Amino acid sequence: MIRVLICDDHLIVRQGIKQVLSEAEDLRVVGEAANGPDAIQQVRADAVDVVLLDIAMPQRDGLDILKALKAEFPRLPVLMLSTYPDRQYAVRSLKLGAAGYLNKSADSEQMIDAVRTVARGKLFITPSVAEQLAGAIGAGGRAVGDEQPLHETLSHREHQVFQLLAGGRSVGEIAEQLVLSPNTVSTYRARVLEKIGVRNDVELALFAVRQQAG
């Protein structure tokens, strides 16, 4: 029996994933968590074989939680779930030790197969993610092309703020979504602008478009 912990801040999403996994006799959801600290505590307290972890989490995003889990439980397979396009987070997740990356739009069979795959100690990579990985890894395992500055200079939270700014969100909206103060978001915004070498949100958006086109 493969024991699964689901970490997602939306109850309806956790219920949906639980329903999907219940279709497989060899999978059993042994815990649910609405945030990172709760997930870590449950892993410490109970026997878990696989963690399904959402990327878009409040307070501490999924990549930060992934780092914490892998630091304390390096052999625990963590399968990242996201609604974002694969190119935004798949490679970052795998580089941080995720056992796989799956979009929430995946069908039931693919999700069940992903859990079984990572539980066996193997990586689960969709063809789309494999393409992104091949394009992002160059000599010495470093990111190449236009994505290199983002992958190598922005922190997880800075990258998250970058994506939201590029999507036209205001500082206030980002603060509300990430459960941060507007001043904190403004600080992250200033760091992002400096690191990618643009002067304002318009140039940032154009930079993001070029990244997507590349």
Long-range contacts (C-beta under 8 A, 24 or more apart in sequence): 1-26, 1-27, 1-28, 2-26, 2-27, 2-28, 2-49, 2-50, 2-115, 2-116, 2-119, 3-28, 3-30, 3-46, 3-47, 3-48, 3-49, 3-50, 4-28, 4-29, 4-30, 4-48, 4-49, 4-50, 4-51, 4-52, 4-115, 5-29, 5-30, 5-31, 5-32, 5-33, 5-39, 5-42, 5-43, 5-46, 5-48, 5-50, 5-51, 5-52, 6-31, 6-32, 6-33, 6-52, 7-32, 7-33, 7-34, 7-35, 7-36, 7-38, 7-39, 7-51, 7-52, 7-53, 7-54, 7-57, 7-62, 7-65, 8-34, 8-52, 8-53, 8-54, 8-57, 8-81, 9-34, 9-35, 9-54, 9-56, 9-57, 9-58, 10-54, 13-54, 13-104, 17-52, 17-81, 17-111, 20-108, 20-111, 20-112, 21-111, 21-112, 21-115, 23-108, 23-112, 24-112, 24-115, 24-116, 26-116, 27-112, 27-115, 27-116, 35-59, 35-60, 36-60, 36-62, 36-64, 36-65, 36-68, 39-65, 39-69, 40-65, 40-68, 40-69, 40-72, 43-69, 43-72, 43-73, 43-76, 44-72, 48-76, 49-77, 49-119, 50-76, 50-77, 50-78, 50-79, 50-99, 50-115, 50-118, 50-119, 51-76, 51-77, 51-78, 51-79, 52-79, 52-81, 52-115, 53-78, 53-79, 53-80, 53-81, 54-80, 54-81, 54-82, 55-80, 55-81, 55-82, 55-84, 55-89, 55-93, 56-82, 56-83, 56-84, 58-178, 58-179, 59-178, 59-179, 61-156, 61-157, 61-160, 61-178, 63-89, 63-92, 63-93, 63-96, 63-156, 64-156, 64-157, 66-93, 66-96, 66-97, 66-98, 67-96, 67-97, 70-96, 70-97, 77-118, 77-119, 77-121, 78-118, 79-114, 79-115, 79-118, 79-124, 84-163, 86-126, 86-128, 86-129, 86-132, 87-132, 87-212, 88-163, 90-128, 90-129, 90-132, 90-133, 91-129, 91-132, 91-133, 91-136, 91-137, 91-143, 91-151, 92-151, 92-156, 92-159, 94-123, 94-125, 94-129, 94-133, 95-151, 99-123, 99-124, 100-124, 100-125, 101-125, 101-126, 101-129, 102-126, 145-214, 146-210, 146-211, 146-214, 147-211, 147-214, 149-195, 149-196, 150-196, 150-211, 153-195, 153-196, 154-192, 154-195, 154-196, 157-188, 158-188, 158-191, 158-192, 158-195, 161-185, 161-188, 161-189, 161-192, 162-192, 162-196, 162-204, 162-208, 163-208, 165-189, 165-192, 165-201, 165-204, 165-205, 166-204, 166-205, 166-207, 166-208, 168-205
